[in-house]
Amino acid sequence: ETSKEELQSTNEELITINDELQIRNIELKELGEFKKAIIETIHESLIILSVDLHVKSANKGFYNTFYTNPKDTEGRYLFELGNRQWDIRELREQLIRVQTDNVNLVNFEVSHMFPNIGQKIMLLNAQQISMGENEALILLAIEDITAKRIAELKLKESEERFKLLLQNAFDIITVFDPDGTITYESPAIEKVLGYTPEERMGKNITHHSIVHPDDKKKKIGMLEKAVANPGENINVEFRLQHKDGNYRTIDAVSRNMLDDPR
């Protein structure tokens, strides 16, 4: 009778443990599906690697970006994918550090002629994720920054052309911040009024004005009108004092280029 009771108690414990295991399995399955859903919804290309750098899986972003599929990707050595486009010495060295020393790979740029998509600049980030005492995975994120780099290059070229234009202009070009402090003065200031750009930098056009006293209200009115009408050219004529003490009549055009005049 005692053995029967012990057996019944053991069976009840086993049933309870079995129920708990089923609950844990459901939770793990839901967690796995949740993680998979997150990875799949990310637009960036993601690859999950084993510690020996073989591809375990990749997301839709990767397959769509590089026009490939799981069959040609999963289980393969990373550096053998495609036309071996990832077989780059610096990248190999960095991923080996992730693999052996658990050092994260941060913002590593790869410029390569990729099959199907052409010349691209990719930004890579990787880190090792522990999956238990004896298992680890490496998550590799790949972002296409080609358009961003092209835009930065065009902006730089545009800035250089604009700077060259300012430096060679015959007219005085002054740039000042919202409180009236000069942040740039073109070299023409020296030819027209005798001051070097360095002498004018940092001066406030209100407190250190070289405008003729009788024309100060006219210039202040011009600036106020420019602030009130962003994007509109305000044309006014006034006199500025040359470094030699004499005044020169200036035909000035003011334009508010601030994004937010306030």
VEXNUZA-826550 format. One record per atom (N, C-alpha, C, O): residue in one letter; x, y, z. Coordinates in steps of 0.1 Angstrom, whole numbers, padded with zeros to 4 digits, always signed. Layout:
! VEXNUZA-826550
AXYZ;...
//
This chain:
! VEXNUZA-826550
E+0008-0012+0000;E+0000+0000+0000;E+0009+0013+0000;E+0006+0022-0007;T+0020+0012+0008;T+0029+0023+0009;T+0036+0026-0005;T+0037+0037-0010;S+0040+0015-0011;S+0047+0015-0024;S+0037+0021-0035;S+0041+0029-0043;K+0024+0017-0034;K+0014+0022-0043;K+0013+0037-0042;K+0012+0045-0051;E+0012+0042-0029;E+0011+0057-0027;E+0023+0064-0032;E+0022+0075-0038;E+0035+0058-0029;E+0048+0065-0034;E+0048+0065-0049;E+0052+0075-0055;L+0043+0054-0056;L+0043+0054-0070;L+0033+0064-0076;L+0036+0071-0086;Q+0022+0066-0069;Q+0012+0075-0073;Q+0017+0090-0072;Q+0015+0098-0080;S+0024+0092-0061;S+0030+0105-0058;S+0041+0108-0069;S+0042+0120-0074;T+0049+0098-0072;T+0059+0100-0082;T+0053+0103-0096;T+0057+0112-0103;N+0042+0096-0099;N+0035+0098-0112;N+0030+0112-0113;N+0030+0119-0123;E+0024+0117-0101;E+0019+0131-0101;E+0030+0141-0103;E+0028+0151-0110;E+0041+0138-0097;E+0053+0147-0099;E+0058+0147-0113;E+0061+0158-0119;L+0058+0135-0119;L+0062+0134-0133;L+0052+0141-0142;L+0056+0148-0152;I+0039+0140-0139;I+0029+0148-0147;I+0031+0163-0146;I+0031+0170-0156;T+0034+0167-0134;T+0036+0182-0131;T+0049+0186-0139;T+0049+0197-0145;I+0059+0178-0138;I+0072+0182-0145;I+0070+0182-0160;I+0074+0191-0167;N+0062+0172-0165;N+0059+0171-0179;N+0051+0183-0184;N+0054+0189-0195;D+0041+0187-0176;D+0034+0199-0179;D+0042+0212-0180;D+0041+0220-0188;E+0052+0213-0170;E+0061+0224-0169;E+0070+0224-0181;E+0073+0235-0187;L+0075+0212-0185;L+0083+0211-0197;L+0076+0215-0210;L+0081+0222-0218;Q+0063+0211-0211;Q+0055+0215-0222;Q+0053+0230-0223;Q+0054+0236-0234;I+0051+0236-0211;I+0049+0251-0211;I+0062+0258-0215;I+0062+0267-0222;R+0074+0252-0210;R+0087+0258-0213;R+0090+0257-0228;R+0095+0266-0234;N+0086+0245-0234;N+0088+0243-0248;N+0080+0253-0256;N+0084+0258-0266;I+0067+0255-0252;I+0059+0265-0259;I+0065+0279-0258;I+0065+0286-0268;E+0070+0282-0246;E+0076+0296-0244;E+0088+0297-0253;E+0090+0308-0259;L+0096+0286-0253;L+0109+0287-0261;L+0105+0288-0276;L+0112+0296-0283;K+0095+0281-0280;K+0091+0282-0294;K+0086+0296-0298;K+0089+0301-0308;E+0078+0301-0289;E+0072+0315-0291;E+0084+0325-0291;E+0084+0334-0299;L+0093+0323-0282;L+0105+0332-0281;L+0113+0331-0294;L+0118+0341-0299;G+0115+0319-0299;G+0123+0317-0311;G+0116+0323-0323;G+0122+0329-0332;E+0102+0321-0324;E+0095+0328-0335;E+0095+0343-0334;E+0095+0350-0344;F+0095+0348-0321;F+0095+0362-0319;F+0109+0368-0324;F+0109+0378-0331;K+0120+0361-0320;K+0133+0366-0325;K+0134+0365-0340;K+0139+0374-0346;K+0129+0354-0346;K+0129+0353-0360;K+0122+0364-0367;K+0126+0369-0377;A+0110+0367-0361;A+0102+0378-0367;A+0109+0391-0367;A+0108+0399-0376;I+0116+0394-0356;I+0123+0406-0354;I+0134+0407-0365;I+0136+0417-0372;I+0142+0396-0366;I+0153+0396-0376;I+0147+0397-0390;I+0153+0404-0398;E+0136+0391-0393;E+0130+0392-0407;E+0125+0406-0410;E+0125+0410-0422;T+0120+0413-0400;T+0115+0426-0403;T+0125+0437-0404;T+0122+0448-0408;I+0138+0434-0400;I+0148+0444-0401;I+0153+0445-0416;I+0155+0435-0422;H+0153+0457-0421;H+0157+0460-0435;H+0172+0457-0438;H+0175+0452-0449;E+0180+0459-0428;E+0194+0456-0430;E+0196+0441-0432;E+0188+0433-0427;S+0207+0438-0439;S+0211+0424-0441;S+0217+0418-0428;S+0226+0424-0422;L+0212+0407-0423;L+0217+0400-0411;L+0221+0386-0415;L+0213+0379-0421;I+0232+0382-0410;I+0237+0368-0411;I+0240+0362-0398;I+0247+0369-0390;I+0236+0350-0395;I+0239+0344-0382;I+0250+0333-0386;I+0247+0324-0394;L+0261+0334-0379;L+0273+0325-0382;L+0275+0316-0370;L+0273+0320-0359;S+0280+0305-0373;S+0286+0296-0363;S+0300+0301-0359;S+0305+0310-0366;V+0305+0297-0348;V+0318+0302-0344;V+0329+0298-0354;V+0340+0305-0354;D+0327+0289-0363;D+0337+0286-0373;D+0334+0293-0386;D+0339+0290-0397;L+0325+0303-0385;L+0322+0313-0396;L+0315+0306-0407;L+0316+0311-0419;H+0307+0296-0405;H+0298+0291-0415;H+0284+0297-0413;H+0280+0299-0401;V+0277+0299-0423;V+0264+0306-0423;V+0253+0296-0418;V+0251+0285-0424;K+0247+0299-0407;K+0236+0291-0401;K+0223+0296-0408;K+0214+0288-0411;S+0221+0309-0409;S+0209+0314-0415;S+0211+0329-0418;S+0221+0335-0414;A+0202+0335-0426;A+0203+0349-0430;A+0188+0354-0431;A+0179+0346-0433;N+0186+0367-0430;N+0173+0372-0431;N+0169+0376-0446;N+0178+0375-0455;K+0157+0380-0448;K+0152+0383-0461;K+0160+0395-0466;K+0162+0396-0479;G+0163+0404-0457;G+0171+0416-0462;G+0184+0412-0469;G+0187+0418-0479;F+0191+0402-0464;F+0203+0397-0470;F+0200+0391-0484;F+0207+0394-0494;Y+0190+0382-0484;Y+0187+0376-0497;Y+0182+0385-0508;Y+0185+0384-0519;N+0174+0395-0503;N+0169+0405-0513;N+0180+0414-0518;N+0180+0418-0530;T+0189+0418-0509;T+0200+0428-0513;T+0210+0421-0522;T+0214+0428-0532;F+0214+0409-0519;F+0224+0403-0527;F+0219+0393-0537;F+0227+0385-0543;Y+0206+0393-0539;Y+0200+0384-0550;Y+0204+0370-0548;Y+0209+0364-0558;T+0203+0364-0536;T+0207+0350-0534;T+0196+0343-0527;T+0185+0349-0525;N+0198+0331-0522;N+0188+0323-0516;N+0194+0314-0505;N+0207+0313-0505;P+0186+0308-0496;P+0191+0300-0485;P+0200+0288-0491;P+0210+0284-0484;K+0196+0282-0502;K+0203+0271-0507;K+0217+0274-0510;K+0226+0266-0508;D+0220+0286-0516;D+0234+0290-0519;D+0241+0296-0508;D+0253+0301-0509;T+0235+0297-0496;T+0240+0305-0485;T+0242+0297-0473;T+0253+0296-0467;E+0232+0290-0468;E+0232+0283-0455;E+0242+0271-0455;E+0242+0264-0465;G+0250+0270-0445;G+0259+0259-0444;G+0273+0262-0450;G+0282+0255-0448;R+0274+0273-0458;R+0286+0276-0465;R+0295+0285-0456;R+0290+0293-0448;Y+0308+0284-0459;Y+0318+0292-0452;Y+0316+0307-0457;Y+0315+0309-0469;L+0316+0317-0448;L+0313+0330-0452;L+0322+0335-0463;L+0317+0342-0472;F+0334+0332-0463;F+0344+0338-0472;F+0343+0331-0486;F+0350+0335-0495;E+0334+0321-0487;E+0332+0314-0500;E+0319+0318-0507;E+0316+0313-0518;L+0311+0327-0500;L+0298+0331-0506;L+0300+0339-0519;L+0310+0346-0520;G+0290+0337-0528;G+0291+0345-0540;G+0303+0342-0548;G+0307+0331-0551;N+0310+0353-0552;N+0323+0353-0559;N+0334+0355-0549;N+0344+0361-0553;R+0332+0351-0537;R+0342+0353-0526;R+0343+0368-0522;R+0354+0372-0519;Q+0332+0375-0524;Q+0332+0389-0521;Q+0336+0393-0507;Q+0340+0404-0504;W+0333+0384-0498;W+0336+0387-0484;W+0350+0382-0480;W+0354+0384-0468;D+0357+0376-0489;D+0371+0371-0486;D+0381+0383-0487;D+0389+0384-0496;I+0380+0392-0477;I+0388+0404-0476;I+0397+0402-0464;I+0393+0399-0453;R+0410+0404-0466;R+0420+0402-0456;R+0417+0409-0443;R+0417+0403-0432;E+0414+0422-0443;E+0411+0430-0431;E+0398+0425-0424;E+0397+0424-0412;L+0388+0421-0432;L+0375+0416-0427;L+0378+0402-0420;L+0373+0400-0409;R+0386+0394-0427;R+0389+0381-0421;R+0396+0382-0407;R+0393+0376-0398;E+0406+0392-0407;E+0413+0394-0394;E+0403+0399-0383;E+0404+0395-0372;Q+0394+0408-0387;Q+0385+0413-0377;Q+0375+0403-0372;Q+0372+0402-0360;L+0370+0394-0381;L+0360+0384-0377;L+0367+0373-0369;L+0361+0367-0360;I+0380+0371-0371;I+0388+0361-0363;I+0389+0366-0349;I+0389+0358-0339;R+0390+0379-0347;R+0391+0385-0334;R+0377+0384-0327;R+0377+0381-0315;V+0366+0385-0335;V+0353+0383-0329;V+0352+0368-0325;V+0346+0365-0314;Q+0357+0360-0333;Q+0356+0345-0331;Q+0364+0341-0319;Q+0359+0333-0311;T+0377+0345-0318;T+0386+0340-0308;T+0386+0348-0295;T+0388+0343-0284;D+0386+0361-0297;D+0387+0370-0285;D+0374+0377-0281;D+0374+0384-0271;N+0363+0374-0288;N+0350+0380-0284;N+0351+0395-0285;N+0345+0402-0276;V+0358+0400-0295;V+0359+0415-0297;V+0349+0419-0307;V+0349+0413-0318;N+0340+0429-0305;N+0330+0433-0314;N+0336+0440-0326;N+0346+0447-0325;L+0330+0437-0338;L+0334+0444-0350;L+0325+0456-0352;L+0313+0454-0352;V+0330+0468-0353;V+0322+0480-0353;V+0325+0489-0365;V+0336+0493-0367;N+0315+0491-0373;N+0315+0500-0384;N+0327+0498-0393;N+0335+0507-0396;F+0328+0486-0398;F+0339+0482-0407;F+0334+0484-0422;F+0324+0477-0425;E+0340+0492-0430;E+0335+0495-0443;E+0342+0485-0453;E+0354+0483-0453;V+0333+0480-0462;V+0338+0472-0473;V+0333+0478-0486;V+0321+0480-0488;S+0343+0481-0495;S+0339+0486-0509;S+0343+0475-0519;S+0354+0470-0519;H+0333+0470-0526;H+0335+0459-0535;H+0325+0459-0547;H+0314+0464-0546;M+0330+0453-0558;M+0321+0451-0569;M+0313+0438-0567;M+0318+0427-0570;F+0301+0439-0562;F+0293+0427-0559;F+0286+0422-0571;F+0281+0430-0579;P+0285+0409-0572;P+0277+0404-0584;P+0262+0408-0583;P+0257+0408-0572;N+0256+0411-0594;N+0242+0415-0595;N+0239+0429-0591;N+0229+0435-0596;I+0246+0434-0581;I+0242+0448-0576;I+0253+0458-0579;I+0251+0470-0576;G+0265+0454-0584;G+0275+0464-0588;G+0284+0469-0576;G+0284+0462-0565;Q+0290+0480-0579;Q+0299+0486-0569;Q+0291+0491-0557;Q+0283+0500-0559;K+0294+0486-0545;K+0287+0490-0533;K+0297+0492-0521;K+0308+0486-0521;I+0293+0501-0512;I+0300+0503-0500;I+0291+0498-0489;I+0280+0503-0486;M+0296+0488-0481;M+0289+0482-0471;M+0295+0484-0457;M+0307+0485-0456;L+0286+0487-0447;L+0291+0489-0434;L+0288+0477-0425;L+0276+0473-0424;L+0298+0470-0419;L+0296+0458-0412;L+0298+0460-0397;L+0307+0467-0393;N+0289+0453-0390;N+0290+0452-0375;N+0288+0438-0371;N+0279+0431-0377;A+0296+0433-0362;A+0294+0419-0357;A+0297+0417-0343;A+0306+0425-0337;Q+0291+0408-0336;Q+0294+0405-0322;Q+0290+0390-0320;Q+0281+0384-0326;Q+0297+0385-0310;Q+0295+0371-0306;Q+0284+0370-0295;Q+0283+0378-0286;I+0275+0361-0297;I+0264+0359-0288;I+0265+0345-0281;I+0265+0335-0289;S+0265+0344-0268;S+0266+0332-0261;S+0253+0325-0261;S+0242+0331-0258;M+0253+0312-0265;M+0240+0304-0265;M+0240+0293-0254;M+0232+0284-0254;G+0250+0294-0245;G+0252+0284-0235;G+0266+0282-0231;G+0275+0290-0236;E+0269+0272-0223;E+0283+0271-0219;E+0293+0267-0230;E+0304+0271-0230;N+0288+0259-0240;N+0297+0254-0250;N+0293+0258-0264;N+0297+0252-0274;E+0284+0268-0265;E+0279+0272-0279;E+0278+0287-0280;E+0275+0294-0270;A+0282+0292-0291;A+0281+0306-0294;A+0278+0309-0309;A+0281+0300-0317;L+0272+0320-0311;L+0269+0324-0325;L+0275+0338-0327;L+0277+0345-0318;I+0277+0341-0340;I+0281+0354-0344;I+0271+0361-0352;I+0267+0356-0363;L+0266+0373-0348;L+0256+0380-0356;L+0263+0391-0364;L+0270+0399-0358;L+0261+0390-0377;L+0268+0399-0386;L+0257+0408-0393;L+0249+0403-0400;A+0258+0421-0391;A+0248+0430-0397;A+0255+0438-0408;A+0267+0443-0407;I+0249+0439-0420;I+0255+0445-0432;I+0245+0456-0436;I+0234+0454-0439;E+0250+0469-0437;E+0242+0480-0441;E+0248+0486-0454;E+0260+0489-0455;D+0240+0488-0464;D+0244+0495-0476;D+0244+0510-0474;D+0234+0516-0473;I+0257+0516-0474;I+0258+0530-0472;I+0263+0537-0485;I+0268+0548-0484;T+0261+0530-0496;T+0266+0536-0509;T+0260+0550-0512;T+0268+0559-0514;A+0247+0551-0511;A+0240+0564-0514;A+0245+0574-0504;A+0246+0586-0508;K+0247+0571-0491;K+0251+0580-0481;K+0265+0586-0484;K+0267+0598-0483;R+0274+0577-0488;R+0288+0581-0491;R+0288+0590-0504;R+0295+0599-0505;I+0280+0586-0514;I+0279+0594-0526;I+0274+0608-0523;I+0279+0618-0528;A+0263+0609-0514;A+0258+0622-0511;A+0268+0630-0503;A+0269+0642-0505;E+0276+0624-0494;E+0286+0631-0487;E+0297+0636-0496;E+0302+0647-0494;L+0300+0628-0506;L+0310+0633-0516;L+0305+0644-0524;L+0313+0654-0526;K+0293+0644-0528;K+0287+0655-0536;K+0286+0667-0528;K+0289+0678-0533;L+0282+0666-0515;L+0281+0677-0506;L+0295+0684-0504;L+0296+0696-0504;K+0305+0675-0502;K+0319+0680-0501;K+0324+0688-0513;K+0330+0699-0512;E+0321+0682-0525;E+0325+0689-0538;E+0317+0702-0539;E+0323+0712-0544;S+0304+0702-0535;S+0296+0714-0536;S+0302+0725-0527;S+0302+0736-0531;E+0305+0721-0515;E+0311+0730-0505;E+0324+0736-0510;E+0327+0748-0508;E+0332+0728-0516;E+0345+0732-0522;E+0343+0742-0533;E+0350+0752-0534;R+0333+0739-0542;R+0331+0748-0553;R+0325+0762-0548;R+0329+0772-0553;F+0316+0761-0538;F+0311+0773-0532;F+0322+0781-0525;F+0322+0793-0526;K+0331+0774-0518;K+0342+0781-0511;K+0351+0788-0521;K+0355+0799-0519;L+0353+0781-0533;L+0362+0787-0543;L+0355+0799-0549;L+0361+0809-0552;L+0342+0798-0551;L+0334+0809-0556;L+0335+0821-0547;L+0337+0833-0552;L+0333+0819-0534;L+0334+0830-0524;L+0348+0837-0524;L+0349+0849-0524;Q+0358+0828-0525;Q+0372+0833-0524;Q+0376+0842-0536;Q+0384+0851-0535;N+0369+0839-0547;N+0373+0846-0560;N+0363+0856-0564;N+0365+0862-0575;A+0353+0859-0556;A+0343+0869-0559;A+0348+0883-0558;A+0356+0886-0549;F+0344+0892-0567;F+0349+0906-0566;F+0340+0913-0556;F+0345+0923-0551;D+0328+0908-0553;D+0320+0915-0543;D+0323+0910-0529;D+0328+0899-0527;I+0321+0919-0519;I+0322+0914-0505;I+0311+0905-0501;I+0299+0909-0503;I+0314+0894-0496;I+0303+0885-0492;I+0305+0882-0477;I+0316+0877-0473;T+0295+0886-0469;T+0296+0884-0455;T+0285+0875-0450;T+0274+0875-0454;V+0290+0866-0441;V+0280+0856-0435;V+0281+0859-0420;V+0292+0859-0414;F+0269+0860-0414;F+0269+0862-0399;F+0258+0854-0393;F+0248+0851-0400;D+0259+0851-0380;D+0249+0843-0374;D+0238+0851-0369;D+0238+0863-0371;P+0227+0845-0363;P+0215+0853-0360;P+0217+0865-0351;P+0209+0874-0351;D+0228+0865-0342;D+0230+0876-0333;D+0239+0887-0340;D+0242+0897-0333;G+0242+0885-0353;G+0249+0895-0360;G+0264+0894-0360;G+0271+0903-0364;T+0270+0883-0355;T+0284+0881-0354;T+0289+0875-0367;T+0284+0865-0372;I+0299+0881-0373;I+0305+0877-0386;I+0312+0864-0384;I+0321+0862-0376;T+0308+0854-0392;T+0314+0841-0392;T+0322+0838-0405;T+0331+0829-0405;Y+0320+0847-0415;Y+0328+0846-0427;Y+0328+0859-0434;Y+0318+0866-0435;E+0340+0863-0440;E+0340+0875-0448;E+0350+0872-0460;E+0361+0867-0458;S+0345+0874-0472;S+0353+0870-0484;S+0365+0879-0485;S+0366+0890-0480;P+0376+0874-0492;P+0388+0882-0494;P+0386+0895-0501;P+0395+0904-0499;A+0375+0897-0508;A+0373+0910-0515;A+0372+0922-0505;A+0373+0933-0509;I+0369+0919-0492;I+0368+0930-0482;I+0381+0938-0482;I+0381+0950-0479;E+0392+0931-0484;E+0405+0938-0483;E+0407+0947-0495;E+0413+0958-0493;K+0403+0943-0507;K+0404+0951-0519;K+0395+0963-0518;K+0399+0974-0523;V+0383+0961-0513;V+0373+0972-0513;V+0374+0982-0501;V+0373+0994-0503;L+0377+0976-0489;L+0377+0984-0477;L+0390+0984-0469;L+0391+0991-0459;G+0399+0976-0474;G+0412+0976-0467;G+0414+0967-0455;G+0425+0965-0450;Y+0403+0960-0451;Y+0404+0951-0439;Y+0407+0937-0444;Y+0402+0933-0455;T+0414+0929-0436;T+0416+0915-0439;T+0404+0908-0434;T+0398+0912-0424;P+0400+0896-0439;P+0389+0888-0434;P+0391+0885-0419;P+0382+0885-0411;E+0404+0883-0415;E+0407+0879-0401;E+0404+0891-0392;E+0400+0889-0381;E+0405+0903-0397;E+0402+0915-0388;E+0387+0916-0386;E+0383+0922-0376;R+0380+0911-0395;R+0365+0912-0394;R+0358+0900-0387;R+0347+0902-0382;M+0365+0889-0387;M+0359+0877-0381;M+0356+0879-0366;M+0364+0884-0359;G+0344+0875-0362;G+0340+0876-0348;G+0334+0890-0344;G+0329+0891-0333;K+0335+0899-0353;K+0330+0913-0350;K+0315+0912-0352;K+0309+0905-0361;N+0308+0920-0344;N+0293+0921-0344;N+0289+0933-0353;N+0294+0944-0351;I+0281+0930-0363;I+0278+0941-0373;I+0270+0952-0366;I+0268+0963-0372;T+0265+0950-0354;T+0257+0960-0347;T+0266+0968-0338;T+0266+0981-0337;H+0275+0961-0330;H+0283+0968-0320;H+0296+0973-0326;H+0302+0982-0321;H+0301+0966-0337;H+0314+0971-0343;H+0312+0974-0357;H+0319+0970-0366;S+0301+0982-0359;S+0297+0986-0373;S+0307+0996-0379;S+0311+1006-0373;I+0309+0994-0392;I+0317+1004-0400;I+0308+1012-0409;I+0313+1019-0418;V+0295+1011-0406;V+0285+1019-0414;V+0285+1034-0410;V+0287+1037-0398;H+0284+1042-0419;H+0283+1057-0417;H+0271+1059-0407;H+0261+1053-0408;P+0274+1068-0397;P+0263+1070-0386;P+0250+1074-0392;P+0239+1070-0387;D+0250+1081-0403;D+0237+1085-0409;D+0230+1074-0416;D+0218+1075-0419;D+0237+1063-0419;D+0231+1052-0426;D+0228+1039-0418;D+0224+1029-0423;K+0231+1041-0405;K+0229+1029-0396;K+0215+1024-0396;K+0212+1012-0396;K+0205+1034-0394;K+0191+1030-0394;K+0187+1023-0407;K+0179+1013-0407;K+0193+1027-0418;K+0190+1022-0431;K+0195+1007-0432;K+0188+0998-0437;K+0207+1004-0426;K+0212+0991-0427;K+0205+0982-0417;K+0202+0970-0420;I+0202+0987-0405;I+0194+0979-0395;I+0180+0975-0401;I+0175+0964-0399;G+0174+0985-0408;G+0161+0982-0414;G+0162+0972-0425;G+0153+0964-0426;M+0173+0972-0432;M+0175+0962-0442;M+0176+0948-0436;M+0170+0938-0441;L+0184+0946-0425;L+0185+0934-0419;L+0172+0929-0413;L+0169+0917-0413;E+0165+0938-0407;E+0152+0934-0401;E+0142+0930-0411;E+0134+0920-0409;K+0142+0936-0423;K+0133+0932-0434;K+0137+0919-0439;K+0129+0911-0443;A+0151+0916-0440;A+0155+0903-0445;A+0151+0892-0435;A+0147+0881-0440;V+0152+0894-0422;V+0148+0884-0413;V+0133+0881-0414;V+0129+0870-0413;A+0125+0892-0416;A+0111+0890-0417;A+0106+0884-0431;A+0095+0879-0432;N+0115+0884-0441;N+0112+0879-0454;N+0123+0869-0459;N+0130+0872-0468;P+0124+0857-0452;P+0134+0847-0456;P+0133+0843-0471;P+0122+0841-0476;G+0145+0842-0477;G+0145+0839-0491;G+0144+0850-0501;G+0145+0848-0513;E+0141+0862-0495;E+0139+0874-0504;E+0151+0883-0504;E+0157+0885-0493;N+0155+0888-0516;N+0167+0897-0516;N+0162+0911-0512;N+0153+0916-0518;I+0169+0917-0503;I+0167+0931-0498;I+0178+0939-0502;I+0190+0937-0498;N+0176+0949-0511;N+0186+0957-0517;N+0186+0971-0511;N+0176+0978-0511;V+0198+0975-0505;V+0199+0989-0499;V+0213+0994-0502;V+0223+0987-0503;E+0213+1008-0503;E+0226+1014-0505;E+0230+1022-0493;E+0222+1030-0487;F+0243+1020-0488;F+0247+1027-0476;F+0262+1029-0477;F+0269+1023-0486;R+0268+1037-0468;R+0282+1039-0468;R+0290+1031-0457;R+0285+1030-0446;L+0301+1026-0461;L+0310+1019-0452;L+0323+1026-0451;L+0328+1031-0461;Q+0329+1025-0439;Q+0342+1032-0437;Q+0354+1024-0441;Q+0355+1012-0437;H+0362+1029-0450;H+0374+1022-0454;H+0384+1023-0443;H+0383+1031-0434;K+0394+1014-0443;K+0404+1014-0432;K+0412+1027-0431;K+0417+1030-0421;D+0412+1034-0443;D+0420+1047-0443;D+0411+1058-0437;D+0416+1070-0436;G+0399+1055-0433;G+0390+1065-0427;G+0380+1071-0436;G+0370+1077-0431;N+0382+1070-0449;N+0372+1075-0458;N+0360+1065-0460;N+0361+1053-0457;Y+0349+1070-0465;Y+0338+1062-0467;Y+0336+1058-0482;Y+0339+1066-0491;R+0331+1046-0484;R+0328+1041-0497;R+0313+1038-0498;R+0307+1032-0488;T+0307+1041-0509;T+0292+1038-0511;T+0291+1024-0515;T+0297+1020-0525;I+0283+1016-0508;I+0281+1002-0511;I+0267+0999-0515;I+0257+1004-0509;D+0265+0992-0526;D+0252+0987-0530;D+0251+0973-0524;D+0257+0963-0530;A+0243+0971-0514;A+0243+0958-0507;A+0230+0950-0509;A+0219+0956-0511;V+0231+0937-0510;V+0220+0928-0511;V+0220+0919-0499;V+0230+0912-0497;S+0210+0919-0491;S+0209+0910-0479;S+0198+0899-0481;S+0188+0902-0487;R+0202+0887-0477;R+0192+0876-0479;R+0193+0866-0467;R+0204+0862-0463;N+0181+0864-0461;N+0181+0855-0450;N+0181+0840-0454;N+0172+0836-0461;M+0192+0833-0450;M+0193+0819-0454;M+0191+0809-0443;M+0194+0797-0444;L+0186+0814-0432;L+0183+0806-0420;L+0171+0797-0423;L+0162+0801-0429;D+0172+0784-0418;D+0161+0775-0419;D+0149+0779-0410;D+0138+0778-0415;D+0152+0785-0399;D+0142+0790-0390;D+0146+0804-0385;D+0155+0805-0376;P+0141+0814-0391;P+0144+0828-0387;P+0144+0831-0373;P+0150+0840-0368;R+0136+0824-0365;R+0135+0826-0351;R+0147+0822-0343;R+0148+0823-0331;
//
